[in-house]
Amino acid sequence: MSKNSKDLSLSSTRELDKFIEQINKTPATFNGNSIGRILFALDATASRQHTWDHACHLQNEMFIEAGKVGGLQLKLCYFRGFNEFNFSDWLSNSKQLLNIMNDVHCAPGHTQMAKVLDLALSETRVRKIQAVIYIGDCMEESLDHICQKAGELGLLSTPVFVFQEGNELVAKRAMKEIARLSGGAYYAFNMQSANLLRQLLAAVAVYAAGGKKALQHYSEGKDQAVVHLLEQLK
């Protein structure tokens, strides 16, 4: 293994440990009906096309794994272009979601994280959302404004799990605060750690649908990263 590969591995391990520690502090939001409700939010601005295509495949495993412990309802939302913000109905299977995602093409524009958090707030006040998942790479909005909304989600026990592609420092600071204030978790990834992202997204879906016991069962035979995640969920 080259020195660069070792450095990348160590860096990924440190980031994973931080993510695990944050999830360990997340209050359980398991509902008795075993149907996890997740708001799945993605940045669909121009720089995100390759990650959007990858997310089309990632979402399938979330439905598969959550379905083994109960079920999953997922609402897709995304922003792109000039002030364009879209969201789907609540969907109960991967095929429905994939059909929508395949028709979306990324377009230049600024981030609209405040609208994502507003949607999460309005939805969870009507019917509980177990988790919000957000995947993006940058942040171009007022941190104070966003943090206020993230804090409101925290009071409603609706954690935001933020996955940042890359390591842009302004976005990193903002995304970590969103995760912290909402009671969620932050994890930075790149395309070299895409497999780990797939497993972590599936783990969040299982946790939303069935709680910690379901996550324990899911971790059996999985990557060591998921096992480490479970070890912290005492």
C-alpha positions as CSV (number, residue, x, y, z in Angstrom):
1,M,0.0,0.0,0.0
2,S,1.3,3.5,-0.9
3,K,1.8,6.2,1.6
4,N,-1.0,8.2,0.0
5,S,-3.3,5.2,0.3
6,K,-2.4,4.8,4.0
7,D,-3.0,8.5,4.7
8,L,-6.4,8.3,2.9
9,S,-7.3,5.2,5.0
10,L,-6.4,6.8,8.3
11,S,-8.3,10.0,7.4
12,S,-11.4,8.0,6.5
13,T,-11.1,6.0,9.7
14,R,-10.9,9.2,11.8
15,E,-13.9,10.7,10.0
16,L,-15.9,7.5,10.5
17,D,-15.1,7.5,14.2
18,K,-16.4,11.1,14.5
19,F,-19.6,10.1,12.6
20,I,-20.1,7.1,14.8
21,E,-19.7,9.2,18.0
22,Q,-22.3,11.6,16.8
23,I,-24.8,8.9,15.9
24,N,-24.3,7.5,19.4
25,K,-25.7,10.7,20.8
26,T,-28.7,10.7,18.5
27,P,-32.0,10.0,20.3
28,A,-33.9,7.0,19.1
29,T,-36.8,8.0,16.8
30,F,-38.1,4.5,16.2
31,N,-41.9,4.4,15.7
32,G,-44.0,1.5,16.7
33,N,-45.3,0.9,13.2
34,S,-41.8,-0.1,12.0
35,I,-42.2,2.3,9.0
36,G,-39.2,4.6,8.8
37,R,-39.9,8.0,7.2
38,I,-36.8,9.7,5.7
39,L,-36.5,13.0,3.9
40,F,-33.9,12.3,1.2
41,A,-32.4,15.6,0.1
42,L,-29.8,16.2,-2.6
43,D,-28.0,19.1,-4.0
44,A,-28.7,18.9,-7.8
45,T,-26.7,21.9,-8.9
46,A,-24.3,21.6,-11.9
47,S,-21.3,20.1,-10.0
48,R,-23.4,17.2,-8.6
49,Q,-24.4,15.1,-11.7
50,H,-22.0,12.3,-11.1
51,T,-23.1,12.0,-7.4
52,W,-26.8,12.2,-8.5
53,D,-26.2,9.3,-10.8
54,H,-24.6,7.3,-8.0
55,A,-27.4,8.2,-5.6
56,C,-29.9,6.6,-8.0
57,H,-28.2,3.3,-7.2
58,L,-27.7,3.9,-3.5
59,Q,-31.4,4.6,-2.7
60,N,-32.3,1.0,-3.7
61,E,-30.4,-0.5,-0.8
62,M,-32.1,1.8,1.7
63,F,-35.5,0.4,0.7
64,I,-34.2,-3.2,0.6
65,E,-32.6,-3.2,4.1
66,A,-35.4,-1.1,5.7
67,G,-38.0,-3.5,4.2
68,K,-36.4,-6.4,6.1
69,V,-37.3,-4.8,9.5
70,G,-40.6,-3.1,8.6
71,G,-40.6,-0.6,5.8
72,L,-39.5,2.7,4.5
73,Q,-41.3,5.8,3.2
74,L,-39.0,8.3,1.5
75,K,-39.7,11.8,0.2
76,L,-37.1,13.0,-2.3
77,C,-36.3,16.7,-2.4
78,Y,-33.7,18.5,-4.5
79,F,-32.7,22.0,-5.6
80,R,-31.0,23.2,-8.8
81,G,-31.0,26.1,-11.3
82,F,-32.4,29.5,-10.4
83,N,-34.4,29.2,-7.3
84,E,-35.8,25.8,-8.4
85,F,-36.8,23.5,-5.4
86,N,-38.7,20.3,-6.0
87,F,-40.0,17.5,-3.8
88,S,-41.9,14.2,-4.4
89,D,-44.8,12.6,-2.6
90,W,-44.0,10.1,0.1
91,L,-42.8,7.0,-1.8
92,S,-42.8,3.4,-0.6
93,N,-40.6,1.6,-3.1
94,S,-37.4,2.0,-5.0
95,K,-38.9,1.8,-8.4
96,Q,-41.1,4.9,-7.8
97,L,-38.1,6.9,-6.6
98,L,-35.8,5.7,-9.4
99,N,-38.3,6.8,-12.0
100,I,-38.4,10.3,-10.6
101,M,-34.6,10.5,-10.2
102,N,-33.9,9.3,-13.7
103,D,-35.8,12.3,-15.1
104,V,-33.8,14.8,-13.2
105,H,-30.7,16.5,-14.6
106,C,-28.5,18.8,-12.6
107,A,-28.3,22.5,-13.4
108,P,-26.2,25.5,-12.3
109,G,-27.4,27.3,-9.3
110,H,-26.9,28.1,-5.6
111,T,-27.6,25.9,-2.6
112,Q,-31.1,26.1,-1.0
113,M,-30.5,24.3,2.3
114,A,-32.9,26.5,4.2
115,K,-35.7,25.3,2.0
116,V,-34.7,21.7,2.8
117,L,-34.9,22.3,6.5
118,D,-38.2,24.2,6.2
119,L,-39.7,21.2,4.4
120,A,-38.4,18.9,7.1
121,L,-39.9,21.0,9.8
122,S,-43.3,21.2,8.1
123,E,-43.4,17.5,7.4
124,T,-42.3,16.3,10.8
125,R,-44.9,18.5,12.5
126,V,-47.6,16.8,10.6
127,R,-46.2,13.2,11.0
128,K,-43.0,12.2,12.5
129,I,-39.9,11.9,10.3
130,Q,-37.2,9.6,11.8
131,A,-34.3,11.1,9.8
132,V,-33.3,13.6,7.2
133,I,-30.5,12.6,4.9
134,Y,-28.7,15.4,3.0
135,I,-25.9,14.9,0.4
136,G,-24.1,17.9,-1.0
137,D,-20.7,19.5,-1.4
138,C,-21.0,23.3,-0.7
139,M,-23.0,25.9,1.2
140,E,-23.8,29.4,0.0
141,E,-26.4,30.6,2.6
142,S,-26.4,32.4,5.9
143,L,-25.2,30.1,8.6
144,D,-27.2,31.9,11.3
145,H,-30.4,31.4,9.4
146,I,-29.7,27.7,8.7
147,C,-28.6,27.0,12.3
148,Q,-31.9,28.3,13.6
149,K,-33.9,25.9,11.5
150,A,-31.5,23.0,12.4
151,G,-32.0,23.8,16.1
152,E,-35.8,23.7,15.7
153,L,-35.5,20.2,14.1
154,G,-33.4,19.2,17.1
155,L,-36.2,20.2,19.5
156,L,-38.5,18.0,17.4
157,S,-36.1,15.1,17.6
158,T,-35.7,15.0,13.9
159,P,-32.0,14.4,13.2
160,V,-30.2,15.5,10.0
161,F,-27.5,13.1,8.7
162,V,-25.3,15.2,6.5
163,F,-22.9,13.6,4.0
164,Q,-20.5,16.1,2.4
165,E,-18.6,15.1,-0.8
166,G,-15.2,16.7,-0.6
167,N,-13.8,18.9,2.2
168,E,-14.7,22.5,1.3
169,L,-14.1,24.3,4.6
170,V,-17.1,26.8,4.6
171,A,-19.5,24.0,3.8
172,K,-17.9,21.7,6.3
173,R,-18.4,24.1,9.2
174,A,-22.0,24.7,8.2
175,M,-22.9,21.0,7.7
176,K,-21.3,20.0,11.0
177,E,-23.4,22.7,12.7
178,I,-26.6,21.4,11.0
179,A,-25.8,17.9,12.2
180,R,-24.9,19.0,15.7
181,L,-27.9,21.3,16.3
182,S,-30.4,18.8,14.9
183,G,-29.0,15.9,16.9
184,G,-27.8,14.1,13.8
185,A,-24.3,13.3,12.4
186,Y,-21.8,14.5,9.8
187,Y,-19.6,12.4,7.5
188,A,-17.3,13.6,4.7
189,F,-16.8,11.2,1.7
190,N,-15.4,11.0,-1.8
191,M,-16.0,8.6,-4.6
192,Q,-13.2,6.4,-3.2
193,S,-15.4,5.8,-0.1
194,A,-18.6,5.4,-2.1
195,N,-19.1,1.8,-0.9
196,L,-18.9,3.0,2.8
197,L,-21.4,5.7,2.0
198,R,-23.8,3.1,0.6
199,Q,-23.6,1.0,3.8
200,L,-24.0,4.0,6.1
201,L,-27.1,5.3,4.2
202,A,-28.6,1.8,4.4
203,A,-27.7,1.7,8.1
204,V,-29.6,5.0,8.7
205,A,-32.6,3.6,6.9
206,V,-32.6,0.4,9.0
207,Y,-32.2,2.5,12.2
208,A,-35.1,4.7,11.1
209,A,-37.3,1.7,10.4
210,G,-36.4,-0.6,13.3
211,G,-34.2,1.2,15.9
212,K,-30.9,-0.1,17.3
213,K,-31.9,-3.7,17.5
214,A,-32.6,-3.8,13.8
215,L,-29.3,-2.1,13.1
216,Q,-27.6,-4.8,15.2
217,H,-29.1,-7.5,13.0
218,Y,-28.2,-5.5,9.8
219,S,-24.5,-5.3,10.9
220,E,-24.0,-9.0,10.9
221,G,-21.7,-10.0,8.0
222,K,-21.3,-6.3,6.9
223,D,-18.2,-4.2,6.5
224,Q,-16.3,-3.6,9.7
225,A,-17.3,0.1,9.5
226,V,-20.9,-0.9,10.2
227,V,-19.9,-3.1,13.0
228,H,-17.9,-0.2,14.6
229,L,-21.1,1.9,14.2
230,L,-23.1,-0.6,16.1
231,E,-20.5,-0.9,18.9
232,Q,-21.0,2.8,19.7
233,L,-24.9,2.5,19.8
234,K,-25.2,1.4,23.4
